[in-house]
Amino acid sequence: MNRAKPKVTFFVLFVLLAFALLAGVAIGPVRIPFGKSLLILTNELPWLNFSGLPDNFQTIIFELRLPRVLTGLLVGSSLALSGTVMQGIFRNPLATPYILGVASGGSAGAATVVVLGFTSNFALPIGALIGALTAVTVVYRISWSRGSSSSYTLILAGVALSSLFSAVTTALIFIAGPYEQHRVLFWMMGGLWRSSWPLFKILLPIVTLGTGIILAWSRDLNALALGESAAAHLGVRPETVKKTLLGLATTITAVSVAAAGSIGFVGLVIPHIMRMILGPDHRILLPAAALGGGVFLIYTDVMAKTIMQPVEMPVGVITAFFGAPFFLYLLRKKIVGGRMR
Amino acid sequence: MKVKVEGLGFSYNGKRVLEDLDLPVCEGEFLGVVGPNGSGKTTLLKNIGGVLEPDEGMVYLDEKEIHRIPIKEIATKVAALQQETTVGFDFTVREVVEMGRFPHLDRFERHSDGDLRAVERAIEVTDLEDFTDRYVNKLSGGEKQRVFLALALAQEPDLLLLDEPTASLDINYQIKIMETVRSLQSEGLTVIAAIHDLNLAAQYTDRVALLNNGKVEVIGKPRKVLTKENIARVFGVEVEVENSEVKGCIHVFPRTGSLNSGR
């Protein structure tokens, strides 16, 4: 057994997060020196008051980059947390936040909104949210028909409904005009460019509350790792745990998808990496995955902004570009297989 | 713990598994439950443990109706060892045994010294001191079963339910598990165990309940229950039952080519 100490890991994660926040506001088409960025950020603290900071830099940081970085933090941590929950409940290393159809439901919702011709800022997120929630609701209704559900039924229903919604999306893209096609495809690639303070303010309470309750149930998730019947003998109601945690995990995933499209690999790879470093105890693993996912998405978003300047890459491309090879490497080393059974 | 099962009925998807089953269990006794495959042994244990809810009838734990006791409170008094438990993820032995304290803790409560003492004692009793940092998934079947026995003991139960706990173990581990359980019984633990091996049941239990078609066919001292006639009637097998040289035990062995065609 060689695991990192949780305290050390969390310290490193917080340092990485602090640096990510700084890099996120400093790096972009207009480069703002790190020192200046730091001054501009800390200047907001009530007891500090630096003068002579350039106004245009302040505007860029507060109006454009800070909401984007913070949205990235929320989206990344939601996806990684949700992925950890899904893998824990299904006891399956391949489970992702999208396994119950949230992503394809979201895409279908967004595509519908675009094809119907809604153009306001919030139309896409709202359409995506409705699509995502519709998809998982149908999956749950089908699987929970008799008061309980098997994990297989849930996963298979998720897979089936995902294909259905993907077909809807494809059909909509097919009948749409070129401009609408472009909008839908752009949305499906996933990215943080639509981030804004209003969006962040909607996201924040939902994600915080969802995360809080999930963390409070981490011991139940540990018990569930022994199987449903053993968990029941430990005083855990497996169906209650599954319903609560799946409900919360899909909710924070759905709002993340609504805000940023379906960004891949964060919710698959980050839980594995964190489990490798810290072990499977969800009391430590869940908060670490949440932090790690947020940090990972902020850094990959910085790369997405800079790698092909002035064109911005979809961040999903970057996360997959780093996530997939790393995951293959883990598979090759049998670390993933060895950690899960 | 005193257990009373009255008129218990249970069905899985419309298939009747237990029917009007009565079973009194005395405090501190070791009761063996034997019977053919599908006779309802596991279902009975799950009903007594509060994991399944009876369709009819009632289970009383210390005179209290089981459905009036919250499931978490039941888990502080009743623990179970299943035939096989699989662990998702690489939990260490200590982590798994510590989960036995789960029912004693509030959502955010940390382990107290008392909790840790219970864990240490469970590890000691099951001889797992040298295994605490090993991954449970990497252990052999017999070692794993000791870990889950330790998990159950860490719950500090009054009643221990064993569901074919030694069915897949070699003779050394079988004896180890049964001896450990019996030594705990002598400290006041009540034990109900579904056991396949009739000889094992005869050797370790105080009383045996012979189940057939979801009902208790006979109950009593092993010697009275595990007779040639009863076994032929319930299992459909011709056997010889002999007195063993070991301290009043009996020995059940089949006659070759003795399957009853009528079963």
Boltz contact constraints between the chains, C-beta under 6 A:
constraints:
  - contact:
      token1: [A, 1]
      token2: [B, 92]
      max_distance: 6.0
  - contact:
      token1: [A, 1]
      token2: [B, 133]
      max_distance: 6.0
  - contact:
      token1: [A, 91]
      token2: [B, 88]
      max_distance: 6.0
  - contact:
      token1: [A, 216]
      token2: [B, 107]
      max_distance: 6.0
  - contact:
      token1: [A, 223]
      token2: [B, 99]
      max_distance: 6.0
  - contact:
      token1: [A, 223]
      token2: [B, 102]
      max_distance: 6.0
  - contact:
      token1: [A, 225]
      token2: [B, 88]
      max_distance: 6.0
  - contact:
      token1: [A, 225]
      token2: [B, 89]
      max_distance: 6.0
  - contact:
      token1: [A, 226]
      token2: [B, 85]
      max_distance: 6.0
  - contact:
      token1: [A, 226]
      token2: [B, 87]
      max_distance: 6.0
  - contact:
      token1: [A, 230]
      token2: [B, 85]
      max_distance: 6.0
  - contact:
      token1: [A, 232]
      token2: [B, 51]
      max_distance: 6.0
  - contact:
      token1: [A, 233]
      token2: [B, 49]
      max_distance: 6.0
  - contact:
      token1: [A, 233]
      token2: [B, 80]
      max_distance: 6.0
  - contact:
      token1: [A, 234]
      token2: [B, 75]
      max_distance: 6.0
  - contact:
      token1: [A, 234]
      token2: [B, 102]
      max_distance: 6.0
  - contact:
      token1: [A, 234]
      token2: [B, 103]
      max_distance: 6.0
  - contact:
      token1: [A, 235]
      token2: [B, 71]
      max_distance: 6.0
  - contact:
      token1: [A, 235]
      token2: [B, 72]
      max_distance: 6.0
  - contact:
      token1: [A, 235]
      token2: [B, 75]
      max_distance: 6.0
  - contact:
      token1: [A, 235]
      token2: [B, 103]
      max_distance: 6.0
  - contact:
      token1: [A, 280]
      token2: [B, 89]
      max_distance: 6.0
  - contact:
      token1: [A, 280]
      token2: [B, 90]
      max_distance: 6.0
  - contact:
      token1: [A, 280]
      token2: [B, 91]
      max_distance: 6.0
  - contact:
      token1: [A, 339]
      token2: [B, 90]
      max_distance: 6.0
  - contact:
      token1: [A, 340]
      token2: [B, 89]
      max_distance: 6.0
  - contact:
      token1: [A, 341]
      token2: [B, 137]
      max_distance: 6.0
